[in-house]
Amino acid sequence: MSLGVLEEHEDLARTLRRWLEAHCPREVPRATLPLFDENATDNPPEPAPELPSIWKEFADQGWLGLHVDEEFGGEGFGVVELAVVLSELAYASAPGPVLPTVLTASALTSAGSPEQCHKFLPGLVDGSTPSAVFLGSGELHIDSKLDDGSLVVSGTLSPVLGAPVAKVLLVPVSGGGWCLLECGDGGEMGGESSAGEVRVEALTPLDSTRPVGEIHADRVSVPPMRQFENLDTRTLLDLALTMAAAECAGGSRWCLDTASQYAKERIQFGRPIGQFQAIKHKLADMLVMVEQAEAVAWDAAQALRDGGAPDGAGLEGDGSERSFAAAIAGSIALDTFVHCAKQCVQILGGIGFTWEHDAHIYLKRALSTRQLLGGIGELESSIAQMALSGVRRQIAADLPDEAEQIRAEIAPIVAKAAPLDIWTEQRRYLAENGLIAPNWPKPWGRDSGPLEQLVIDEEMARVGVNRPNLAVGAWALPTLISHGTPEQQERWVRPTLLGEISWCQLFSEPGAGSDLASLSTRAEKVDRGWRLNGQKVWTSLAHIADWGICLARTDPSAPKHDGISYFIVDMHSKGLEVRPLRELTGAALFNEVFFDSVFVPDDCLVGEPGEGWKIGRTTLSNERVSLSSGATFGAGAESVLKRVKSLGEDAPTGTLIRLGELLAEAHSLRLMGQRATLRALSGVDVGAVASVRKLLGAEHEQRIQETGLMLEGGCGAVAAGSAQRWSQGFLATRCLTIAGGTSEVQRNVIAERLLGQPRDPEPGS
């Protein structure tokens, strides 16, 4: 999968991947490493900085100018496409000054005059004038201003990314603005040359694939044509963070893929290390972080595009959304790359610590990128400060043209629901027209694909109609629709849609929580039905439900997954007892359910005996999709923001950093859902998003409540007053990482099903 969401993004990624496989094998980035003499006692000399062998070939493909207008020699695409390319380049650890060169081109496009763009962009696009960019704090000082408008500048800047191989340097000058200095063996940049001297001293880079240097300017004359007064540091940082985030996403994906493949092959203690839960959990967490990094890098690129840059129109508006998205992308993606690179080395073990393996190349690039762009806590603090001042990232997506044809049909149908009584007529109308679950097949839904579902959502929101909550029925009905008989469907599906019956789920047992295959509730065949004996636990709503979906063992001699059947149980049956379970919060929503020879007739068996495991895991192939919109982080995060704002200077130490991390995570969750929907609309594989969002979403909500409680200080020890909502929220959300499969089991599932790691061995094997 690529960083993008459209089919054309996937095509671009595949094309570049094939090119890199042919032109940038591992020998290319490794050629930048020092060569060791085994007999020498001193450290090896660093290779002289030079452009990589693939530089010209890469530039000839047009990828350096992918985001630049055709008028200036570029390809005329946008920054999203550039982000896809940068991600793939980082996956291959392609060497050279790609990042500073495309960053300079983006900066000049956004802030340069047409004359400056015509003069400077072609050389950046065709690779003849590779660039370096200073990303640190500091600037050159102005010695004097000449009558022709030239600035005479001096000073030292270090480290400058790409300086030893660059022909031009994009650097800040005192008083605001940036300028282009020439260096190297030419770099005429349209015939303008510098007076004075620009000297570049190569530094020993942590990341050998991207040289860094120190520049010394001694009374260098910079003519007006090479001055960019409209380019401010904030804009350049937004561009740099966005592009670096795309690179970090690609590098992180390589670390994940490499570690995951190794875990399948490396045998320890007689089995693949990927079978060990500790390794599975590391890999699952890496996947979660990679999905987050790709989502926020993509969004930051979208924010640049939506702001009109760097597609030729200049950066419009106050840039707050652009800066917000860029800071979030940087805060997540930079740390993700470092974390994934460290974990890659750890999972590889001894081989990961060797010079011969490529893992250290990625680890060094990850560290170098974070050192250049991600000061400790700075990005997180800036996210919090922007959010506290009211900045939000508006999430929206344009639907394709065919949406309007669908809307013409759907709008009148939905509009008729608005004036109906909510408690009587409206629900029946929605059910009869397939609007409660439009993705379900007819007659229960509308067989709606992703686009029609989104149009229906928009129209229902427009007229103020809300769908009724089916609760557990939303899990029970798809199973009946897929596996039930027509009589079973008519008996239970329509009444549930109409709100006439309610459901509970009878799966978990005292000895079989997340491990449903180990359940022991028995179902014995009798005349005209089955007798159920056993116990279920943690059953929400069992005390008020009319029916329950129940898994029970019908063949004790069969392998544990094969001897299970799927039943519909009348919760008012003789011999069935429901006992409330009081939670740690003091509430009693969970229940124990005891079966004492409970009779279940044959017509309440779904499917055939022994098919329960397969049926229990079934969902409809036409999944429900939704599209996030608006500009909030969710109610929980917004509440934390409000509380921090009310505390002002009384907020505990470190609050801004923690708040920024929390807001970035909240935003990434919304983006992952958005990307999944856009991928579905484009016909692209949705990938791992659903499983990742379930795991991350539950843990995120727990962090929300804990942060809110932390802000209450000592008052949080009092179970009443202003802190009560947070202490109760903290306690109540403990169940989120337990119910429906613990987070530990979710990590196993992610590692096994999404990353292909071997399943746990059967007991006794």
C-alpha positions in Angstrom: 0.0 0.0 0.0 1.1 3.5 -0.7 0.8 6.7 1.4 -1.9 7.9 -1.0 -5.6 6.9 -1.2 -6.4 6.9 -4.8 -5.8 4.3 -7.5 -3.5 6.7 -9.3 -1.4 7.0 -6.1 -1.1 3.3 -6.0 0.0 3.3 -9.7 2.6 5.9 -9.0 3.9 4.0 -6.1 4.1 0.8 -8.0 5.9 2.5 -10.9 8.5 4.1 -8.6 8.9 0.9 -6.7 9.8 -1.0 -9.8 12.2 1.7 -10.9 13.9 1.7 -7.5 14.2 -2.1 -7.6 16.1 -1.8 -10.9 18.1 1.3 -10.3 18.5 1.6 -6.5 19.3 -1.9 -5.1 20.8 -2.0 -1.6 24.3 -1.5 -3.0 23.4 2.1 -3.9 22.7 3.4 -0.4 25.5 1.2 1.0 28.0 2.8 -1.3 27.7 5.9 0.9 29.0 4.1 4.0 32.6 4.2 5.0 34.8 1.3 3.8 36.5 -0.6 6.7 39.9 -2.1 6.5 39.9 -5.0 8.9 43.6 -4.5 9.5 43.4 -0.8 10.3 43.2 0.5 13.8 41.8 4.0 13.0 38.3 4.8 12.0 37.8 4.6 8.2 37.7 7.8 6.3 34.4 9.1 5.2 33.7 8.9 1.5 34.0 12.2 -0.2 30.5 13.7 -0.5 29.1 13.4 -4.1 25.8 13.0 -5.8 24.7 9.4 -5.9 25.0 7.5 -9.2 21.3 7.5 -9.7 20.8 11.2 -9.3 20.6 12.1 -13.0 18.5 9.1 -13.9 16.1 9.9 -11.1 15.9 13.6 -12.2 15.3 12.5 -15.8 12.2 10.6 -14.7 10.7 14.0 -13.7 10.2 13.1 -10.1 12.1 16.1 -8.6 9.6 18.4 -10.3 6.5 16.3 -9.8 4.9 19.1 -7.7 6.1 22.0 -9.9 4.0 23.6 -12.6 4.7 22.6 -16.2 5.4 26.2 -16.9 8.6 25.9 -14.9 9.6 22.5 -16.2 7.7 20.4 -13.7 5.1 17.7 -14.1 2.2 19.7 -12.9 0.9 17.4 -10.2 0.8 18.3 -6.5 2.3 17.8 -3.1 0.3 14.7 -2.4 1.9 12.9 -5.4 5.3 14.2 -4.2 4.6 12.7 -0.7 3.9 9.3 -2.3 7.3 9.6 -4.1 9.2 10.7 -1.0 7.7 7.8 0.9 8.8 5.2 -1.7 12.3 6.8 -1.9 12.6 6.5 1.9 11.5 2.8 1.7 14.5 2.2 -0.5 16.7 4.5 1.5 17.6 6.2 -1.8 20.6 8.5 -1.2 21.1 12.1 -2.3 19.7 15.6 -1.6 16.2 14.8 -2.8 14.5 16.3 0.3 16.3 19.7 0.3 16.0 20.0 -3.5 12.2 19.4 -3.6 11.8 21.5 -0.5 13.6 24.4 -2.1 11.4 24.1 -5.2 8.3 24.1 -3.1 9.5 27.1 -1.1 10.3 29.1 -4.2 7.0 28.1 -5.8 5.1 29.3 -2.8 7.0 32.6 -2.2 8.8 33.4 -5.4 7.8 35.9 -8.1 7.1 34.5 -11.6 10.5 35.8 -12.7 12.2 34.0 -9.9 10.4 30.8 -10.6 11.3 31.0 -14.3 14.9 31.6 -13.4 15.5 29.1 -10.6 13.0 26.3 -10.8 14.1 24.6 -14.0 17.6 23.8 -12.6 16.0 22.3 -9.4 13.6 20.3 -11.4 16.1 18.8 -13.8 18.6 18.1 -11.1 21.4 20.3 -12.5 21.3 22.5 -9.4 20.7 20.3 -6.3 19.9 22.3 -3.3 20.7 22.4 0.4 18.4 23.9 3.1 19.2 25.1 6.6 16.5 23.8 9.0 18.0 24.9 12.4 17.8 28.0 14.5 20.1 30.8 13.4 20.5 33.1 10.4 23.0 35.0 8.4 23.4 38.6 9.4 23.2 41.5 6.9 26.4 43.5 6.7 25.0 46.2 4.4 22.5 47.0 1.7 23.7 48.1 -1.7 22.1 50.8 -3.9 20.8 48.1 -6.3 19.0 46.3 -3.5 21.6 43.7 -3.0 22.2 42.4 0.5 25.7 41.7 1.7 25.5 38.9 4.2 27.9 37.0 6.4 27.8 34.3 9.0 28.0 30.6 9.7 25.2 28.0 9.7 25.4 24.4 10.7 24.3 21.7 10.0 22.9 22.4 6.6 21.2 19.4 5.0 22.7 18.6 1.6 25.3 21.3 1.6 28.4 19.3 0.5 26.8 18.3 -2.8 24.6 21.3 -3.4 25.0 24.1 -5.9 22.6 26.4 -4.2 21.8 27.0 -0.6 18.4 28.2 0.8 19.2 30.0 4.0 17.6 32.6 6.3 18.8 36.1 6.7 18.3 38.5 9.6 15.2 40.6 9.6 13.1 37.9 8.0 13.1 36.3 4.6 15.4 33.8 2.9 17.9 33.9 0.1 19.6 31.6 -2.3 23.4 31.4 -2.2 25.5 29.8 -4.9 28.3 27.3 -4.1 30.2 24.5 -5.6 31.5 24.4 -9.1 29.0 26.6 -10.9 25.4 26.8 -10.2 25.0 30.0 -12.2 21.2 30.1 -11.5 20.4 32.2 -14.5 23.7 34.1 -14.7 23.5 35.7 -11.3 26.8 35.1 -9.4 27.8 36.0 -5.8 30.5 38.5 -4.8 32.4 37.4 -1.7 32.9 33.8 -0.7 30.6 31.0 0.3 32.6 28.2 1.8 31.1 24.7 2.5 32.8 22.4 5.0 31.6 18.8 4.9 30.6 17.4 8.3 30.6 13.7 9.2 26.9 12.8 8.8 25.0 10.5 11.2 23.0 9.4 8.1 25.6 8.7 5.4 22.9 8.7 2.6 22.3 12.4 3.1 25.4 14.7 3.6 25.4 17.6 5.9 27.8 20.5 6.1 28.6 23.8 7.6 28.5 27.0 5.5 30.5 30.1 6.0 29.4 33.2 4.2 32.0 36.1 4.1 30.4 39.3 2.8 28.4 37.6 0.1 26.4 39.8 -2.2 22.9 38.6 -2.8 21.1 40.4 -5.6 17.3 41.0 -5.4 16.6 38.2 -7.8 17.8 35.7 -5.1 16.0 37.3 -2.2 12.7 35.8 -1.0 11.2 38.3 1.5 7.8 36.5 1.3 9.2 33.2 2.4 8.9 33.0 6.2 10.4 30.4 8.4 7.0 29.1 9.5 6.1 28.3 5.9 9.4 26.6 5.2 9.0 24.5 8.4 5.5 23.5 7.3 6.8 22.3 4.0 9.8 20.6 5.6 7.7 18.7 8.2 5.2 17.6 5.6 7.9 16.2 3.3 9.9 14.7 6.1 6.8 13.0 7.5 6.2 11.4 4.1 9.8 10.1 4.1 9.4 8.8 7.7 6.3 7.0 6.8 8.1 5.1 4.0 11.1 4.4 6.2 8.9 3.1 9.0 7.1 0.8 6.6 10.4 -0.7 5.5 11.3 -1.4 9.1 8.0 -3.1 9.7 8.1 -5.2 6.6 11.7 -6.2 7.3 11.1 -7.1 10.9 7.9 -9.0 10.1 9.5 -11.1 7.4 12.4 -11.9 9.6 10.1 -13.0 12.4 8.4 -15.5 10.1 11.8 -17.1 9.2 14.0 -16.9 12.2 13.7 -20.1 14.3 14.4 -20.0 18.0 13.6 -22.7 20.5 12.2 -24.8 17.7 9.7 -22.4 16.3 9.6 -19.0 14.4 10.1 -16.1 16.7 7.0 -14.5 15.2 5.0 -17.1 17.2 6.1 -15.5 20.4 3.6 -13.1 21.8 6.2 -10.5 22.7 7.3 -10.3 19.1 3.8 -10.2 17.8 2.9 -7.3 20.0 6.0 -5.4 18.9 5.0 -5.9 15.3 1.4 -5.0 15.9 2.4 -1.8 17.6 4.7 -1.0 14.7 1.8 -1.5 12.3 -0.4 0.8 14.3 2.3 3.5 14.3 3.0 3.1 10.6 -0.7 3.5 9.8 -0.8 6.7 11.9 2.3 8.1 10.2 0.9 7.5 6.7 -2.4 9.1 7.7 -1.0 12.3 9.1 1.7 12.7 6.4 -1.1 12.3 3.8 -3.2 14.9 5.6 -0.4 17.4 5.9 0.2 17.1 2.1 -3.6 17.6 1.6 -3.5 20.7 3.8 -0.7 22.2 1.7 -2.7 21.4 -1.4 -5.9 22.9 0.0 -3.9 26.0 0.9 -2.9 26.4 -2.7 0.7 25.3 -2.4 2.9 24.2 -3.7 0.8 23.8 -6.9 1.6 27.3 -8.2 -1.0 29.5 -6.5 0.9 30.5 -3.4 0.0 29.9 0.2 -3.3 31.5 0.9 -5.0 32.4 4.2 -3.3 32.6 7.5 -1.8 29.1 7.1 -3.0 28.0 10.6 -4.6 24.7 9.3 -1.5 24.0 7.2 0.8 24.6 10.2 -1.4 22.5 12.4 -1.5 19.5 10.1 2.3 19.8 9.5 3.0 19.9 13.2 0.8 16.8 13.8 2.5 15.0 10.9 5.9 15.8 12.3 5.1 14.9 15.9 3.8 11.5 14.9 5.9 10.5 11.9 9.3 11.5 13.2 9.0 9.5 16.4 7.3 6.6 14.5 10.4 6.2 12.2 12.8 6.2 15.2 10.6 3.8 17.1 10.2 1.4 14.2 13.9 1.5 13.4 14.8 0.7 17.0 12.3 -2.2 17.1 13.5 -3.5 13.8 17.0 -3.8 15.2 15.6 -5.4 18.3 13.5 -8.0 16.5 16.4 -8.8 14.1 18.6 -9.4 17.2 22.3 -9.9 16.6 22.0 -9.6 12.8 20.3 -6.2 13.3 23.3 -4.9 15.1 25.7 -5.7 12.3 27.2 -3.4 9.7 26.2 -5.9 7.0 22.5 -5.6 7.6 20.7 -2.4 6.3 18.8 -1.8 9.5 21.4 0.6 10.8 21.0 2.8 7.7 17.4 3.3 8.4 18.0 3.8 12.1 20.5 6.6 11.4 18.3 8.3 8.9 15.4 8.2 11.4 17.6 9.7 14.1 19.1 12.3 11.8 15.7 13.4 10.5 14.3 13.8 14.0 17.3 15.7 15.2 17.0 18.2 12.3 13.3 18.7 12.6 11.8 17.5 15.9 12.9 19.2 19.0 11.9 17.4 22.1 8.3 18.4 22.9 8.4 21.4 20.6 6.0 20.1 18.0 3.6 18.7 20.7 3.6 22.0 22.5 2.9 23.9 19.3 0.0 21.6 18.5 -1.5 22.3 22.0 -0.9 26.0 21.7 -2.6 26.2 18.3 -5.5 24.2 19.5 -6.0 26.3 22.6 -6.0 29.4 20.4 -8.9 27.8 18.4 -7.1 26.3 15.4 -8.7 23.1 14.0 -8.0 21.0 11.0 -11.2 20.9 8.9 -11.7 17.3 7.5 -13.7 17.2 4.3 -13.6 15.3 1.1 -15.1 16.0 -2.3 -17.3 13.2 -3.6 -17.0 12.2 -7.3 -19.4 13.6 -9.9 -21.6 10.5 -9.9 -22.6 11.4 -6.3 -25.0 14.0 -7.6 -26.9 11.5 -9.7 -27.3 9.3 -6.6 -28.3 12.4 -4.6 -31.1 13.2 -7.0 -32.6 9.8 -6.2 -31.9 9.7 -2.5 -32.7 13.2 -1.3 -36.5 13.0 -1.8 -36.6 9.7 0.0 -34.7 10.9 3.0 -36.5 14.2 3.1 -39.8 12.4 3.7 -38.5 11.0 6.9 -37.8 14.4 8.5 -41.4 15.5 9.5 -42.3 12.0 10.8 -42.6 11.3 14.5 -39.2 9.9 15.8 -40.7 7.4 18.1 -43.3 5.9 15.8 -43.5 6.6 12.1 -39.9 7.7 11.4 -38.2 4.5 12.4 -40.6 2.4 10.4 -40.1 4.6 7.4 -36.3 4.3 7.6 -36.5 0.5 8.0 -38.9 0.1 5.0 -36.6 2.2 2.8 -33.4 0.4 3.8 -32.0 3.6 5.4 -31.1 2.2 8.8 -28.3 0.0 7.4 -28.1 0.9 3.7 -25.1 -1.3 3.1 -27.1 -4.4 4.0 -28.7 -6.3 1.1 -32.3 -5.8 0.1 -34.9 -5.9 1.5 -33.2 -5.1 4.8 -30.9 -2.4 3.3 -30.3 -0.9 -0.1 -27.3 -2.9 -1.3 -25.5 0.5 -1.1 -21.9 0.8 -2.1 -19.6 3.2 -0.4 -20.6 6.2 -2.4 -24.3 5.8 -2.0 -23.8 5.3 1.8 -21.9 8.6 2.0 -24.6 10.4 0.1 -27.3 9.0 2.3 -25.3 10.1 5.4 -25.0 13.6 4.0 -28.7 13.9 3.2 -29.8 12.5 6.6 -27.5 15.0 8.3 -28.9 17.8 6.1 -32.5 17.2 7.1 -31.6 16.3 10.8 -32.6 12.6 10.7 -30.6 10.2 12.9 -30.4 6.5 12.6 -31.7 4.4 15.5 -29.0 2.5 17.4 -29.3 -1.2 16.9 -26.8 -2.0 19.7 -26.0 -5.7 19.7 -28.5 -6.1 16.9 -26.0 -4.6 14.6 -23.8 -7.7 15.1 -26.7 -10.3 15.2 -28.6 -9.2 12.1 -25.7 -9.4 9.6 -25.1 -13.0 10.7 -28.8 -13.8 10.1 -28.8 -12.1 6.8 -25.7 -14.1 5.7 -26.5 -17.5 7.2 -30.1 -17.6 8.4 -33.0 -19.1 6.6 -35.6 -16.8 5.1 -37.9 -17.7 8.0 -35.3 -16.7 10.5 -34.6 -13.4 8.7 -38.3 -12.5 8.6 -38.7 -13.5 12.2 -35.9 -11.4 13.7 -34.4 -8.9 11.2 -37.4 -6.7 10.6 -38.7 -6.5 14.2 -35.2 -5.5 15.3 -35.0 -2.8 12.7 -38.4 -1.6 13.9 -37.2 -1.5 17.5 -39.6 -4.2 18.7 -36.9 -6.6 20.0 -33.5 -6.1 21.6 -30.4 -8.4 21.7 -27.4 -9.5 23.8 -24.3 -11.5 22.9 -23.7 -14.7 24.8 -20.1 -15.5 23.8 -17.7 -15.0 26.7 -17.4 -17.5 29.5 -15.5 -17.6 32.9 -12.9 -19.9 31.3 -13.1 -18.6 27.7 -13.0 -14.8 27.5 -11.1 -13.7 24.4 -10.4 -17.4 23.6 -13.9 -18.3 22.4 -12.7 -21.5 20.9 -12.2 -22.8 24.5 -15.8 -22.3 25.5 -17.5 -25.1 27.4 -21.3 -24.3 27.3 -22.8 -27.5 25.9 -25.7 -28.0 23.6 -27.1 -31.5 23.5 -29.4 -32.6 20.7 -32.9 -33.6 21.9 -36.2 -34.1 20.2 -37.1 -31.0 18.1 -34.3 -29.0 19.5 -31.3 -28.7 21.8 -30.7 -28.5 25.6 -28.1 -25.9 26.7 -26.1 -26.1 29.9 -23.3 -23.9 31.1 -22.5 -20.3 32.0 -21.8 -17.0 30.1 -20.3 -13.9 31.6 -19.7 -10.2 30.9 -23.0 -10.1 28.9 -24.1 -6.6 28.4 -27.8 -5.8 28.5 -28.8 -9.5 29.2 -31.2 -8.3 31.9 -33.3 -6.4 29.4 -32.6 -8.2 26.1 -35.3 -10.2 24.3 -33.0 -12.5 22.4 -29.3 -13.5 22.6 -26.9 -14.8 20.1 -25.1 -17.7 21.7 -22.2 -20.0 20.8 -22.3 -23.5 22.4 -20.3 -26.7 22.0 -22.3 -29.4 20.1 -19.5 -31.8 19.4 -17.0 -32.2 22.3 -15.0 -34.7 20.3 -14.3 -32.4 17.4 -11.3 -30.0 17.3 -12.2 -27.0 19.4 -13.0 -24.6 16.5 -15.1 -27.2 14.7 -17.5 -28.4 17.4 -19.2 -25.1 18.0 -22.7 -24.1 16.9 -24.6 -20.8 16.7 -27.9 -20.4 18.4 -30.6 -17.8 18.9 -31.8 -18.0 22.5 -35.0 -16.6 23.9 -33.9 -14.7 27.0 -37.2 -15.5 28.7 -36.7 -19.3 28.4 -37.3 -21.6 31.4 -34.0 -22.6 33.1 -32.2 -19.4 32.1 -31.0 -17.1 34.9 -29.5 -13.7 34.6 -27.5 -12.3 37.5 -26.2 -8.7 37.4 -22.4 -8.2 37.8 -21.5 -4.9 39.5 -18.6 -3.2 37.8 -15.8 -1.4 39.5 -17.6 1.9 38.8 -20.6 0.7 40.9 -22.9 0.3 37.9 -24.4 -3.1 36.9 -24.6 -3.3 33.1 -22.8 -6.6 32.7 -24.4 -9.9 33.7 -23.7 -13.6 34.3 -26.1 -15.9 32.4 -26.7 -19.5 33.6 -28.2 -22.2 31.4 -29.8 -25.0 33.2 -31.2 -27.4 30.6 -32.5 -24.5 28.5 -34.5 -25.7 25.5 -33.7 -24.1 22.2 -35.8 -25.3 19.3 -34.3 -26.4 16.0 -35.5 -23.3 14.2 -33.2 -21.3 16.4 -30.0 -23.0 15.2 -28.3 -20.7 12.6 -26.6 -22.7 9.8 -25.6 -26.3 10.4 -24.2 -27.8 13.6 -20.5 -27.3 13.9 -20.5 -24.1 11.8 -20.7 -21.7 14.7 -17.1 -20.6 14.7 -17.3 -19.6 11.0 -20.7 -18.0 11.4 -19.6 -16.1 14.5 -16.8 -14.4 12.6 -18.9 -13.5 9.6 -19.6 -9.9 8.6 -21.3 -8.7 5.4 -18.9 -8.3 2.5 -20.4 -4.9 1.8 -19.0 -3.1 4.9 -20.5 0.0 6.3 -18.5 3.2 5.6 -18.7 6.7 6.9 -16.9 9.9 6.2 -15.7 12.1 9.0 -16.2 15.8 8.6 -16.0 19.0 10.6 -13.2 20.3 12.8 -13.2 18.7 16.2 -11.0 16.1 17.8 -14.0 14.3 19.4 -15.9 15.1 22.5 -13.3 13.7 24.9 -10.3 15.5 23.5 -12.3 18.8 23.2 -13.3 18.4 26.9 -9.6 18.1 27.9 -8.8 21.1 25.8 -11.5 23.1 27.5 -10.2 22.1 30.9 -6.5 23.0 30.1 -7.7 26.4 28.8 -9.6 27.0 32.1 -6.5 26.2 34.1 -4.3 28.6 32.2 -0.9 29.0 34.0 -2.1 26.7 36.8 -1.9 23.6 34.5 0.6 21.0 35.7 4.1 20.9 34.3 4.3 19.1 31.0 0.6 19.6 30.2 1.2 21.1 26.7 3.4 18.3 25.6 0.9 15.6 26.8 -2.0 17.5 25.4 -0.3 17.9 22.0 0.4 14.1 21.9 -3.2 13.4 22.7 -4.6 15.8 20.1 -2.3 14.4 17.4 -3.5 10.9 18.2 -7.1 12.0 18.1 -6.6 13.6 14.7 -4.8 10.5 13.4 -7.7 8.3 14.4 -10.2 10.4 12.4 -7.8 10.5 9.4 -7.4 6.7 9.4 -11.2 6.4 9.1 -11.3 9.0 6.4 -8.5 7.3 4.4 -10.3 3.9 4.6 -13.4 5.4 3.2 -11.6 7.3 0.4 -9.8 4.1 -0.5 -13.1 2.2 -0.6 -14.5 4.8 -3.0 -11.5 4.6 -5.2 -11.6 0.8 -5.3 -8.3 0.5 -3.4 -7.7 -2.1 -0.7 -8.6 -0.6 2.7 -5.9 -2.5 4.4 -5.3 -2.7 8.2 -7.3 0.4 9.2 -10.3 -1.3 10.9 -8.3 -3.4 13.2 -5.8 -0.7 13.9 -8.5 1.9 14.7 -10.2 -0.5 17.1 -7.0 -1.1 19.1 -5.8 2.5 19.0 -9.2 4.0 19.6 -9.8 2.1 22.8 -6.4 3.0 24.3 -6.8 6.6 23.1 -10.1 7.0 25.0 -8.4 5.6 28.1 -5.6 8.2 27.7 -8.2 10.9 27.3 -9.8 10.2 30.6 -6.5 9.7 32.5 -5.3 13.1 31.2 -8.5 14.8 32.3 -8.1 13.3 35.7 -4.4 14.3 35.9 -5.5 17.9 35.4 -7.6 17.8 38.5 -4.6 17.3 40.7 -5.5 16.5 44.3 -9.2 17.0 43.7 -9.1 13.8 41.6 -8.9 11.9 44.9 -12.4 13.1 45.7 -15.1 11.0 44.1 -17.4 14.0 43.7 -17.4 17.5 42.4 -15.6 18.7 39.3 -13.3 15.7 39.1 -16.0 13.1 39.3 -16.6 13.0 35.5 -12.9 12.2 34.9 -12.5 9.7 37.7 -15.7 7.9 36.6 -14.5 8.1 33.0 -11.1 6.7 33.9 -12.7 3.8 35.7 -15.4 3.1 33.1 -13.0 3.0 30.2 -10.9 0.2 31.7 -13.3 -2.2 30.0 -12.6 -0.8 26.5 -9.3 -2.8 26.2 -11.0 -5.9 27.6 -14.4 -6.2 26.1 -14.8 -7.6 22.6 -11.3 -9.1 22.8 -8.5 -7.7 24.9 -5.9 -5.4 23.5 -3.4 -8.2 23.9 -5.5 -10.5 21.8 -6.1 -7.7 19.3 -2.4 -7.4 18.9 -2.1 -11.1 18.3 -4.8 -10.9 15.7 -3.2 -7.9 13.9 0.2 -9.7 13.8 -1.3 -13.0 12.6 -4.0 -11.8 10.1 -2.5 -8.6 8.8 1.2 -9.3 9.0 1.1 -13.1 8.4 2.8 -14.1 11.6 2.4 -17.8 12.6 -0.4 -18.6 15.0 0.2 -19.7 18.5 0.8 -23.5 18.8 -2.0 -25.7 20.0 -1.6 -26.7 23.7 0.6 -29.7 24.1 2.2 -29.2 20.7 
